[in-house]
């Protein structure tokens, strides 16, 4: 499994405006951006992004996942203040 496989799993099941995935062979980091996250609880956001990856996690292809979710407005602010250019 590689980054493109993970991206495809997420894109097939979620409508995202932006997606950033890093994967080092066991640790997967996902940044998902969509306005659908605006009305969700923190737990629901995590569950929504985790669900398409569940089979890969359960089979051991992915050992750990870090998920960050943002609305489009939050993502613009995050990029402005926290992402080095």
C-alpha positions, 0 to 999 in steps of 0.5 A, a space after each residue: 500500500 502506498 500514498 496513492 492507494 490511501 488517497 484513492 480509498 478516501 476519495 472513493 468514499 468521501 467528497 473532499 476539497 483537499 487531501 494530503 496523505 503521507 505514509 512511511 510504510 506503517 504510519 499514515 498521516 491524513 489531512 482532509 479538508 471539506 465543509 462537511 466537517 463543519 457540523 460534525 463532532 470531533 469524534 464523528 470527523 475522525 470516524 468519517 475519515 477512518 471508515 474508508 481505511 478500516 480494512 487496510 488498518 484491520 489487515 495490518 497494511 496500515 498500523 497507525 493513522 493520524 487524522 486532521 480535519 478542516 473546513 475550507 476556512 479553517 484550512 486557509 487559516 491553518 496554511 497561513 499560520 502553521 504550514 511552512 512555505 
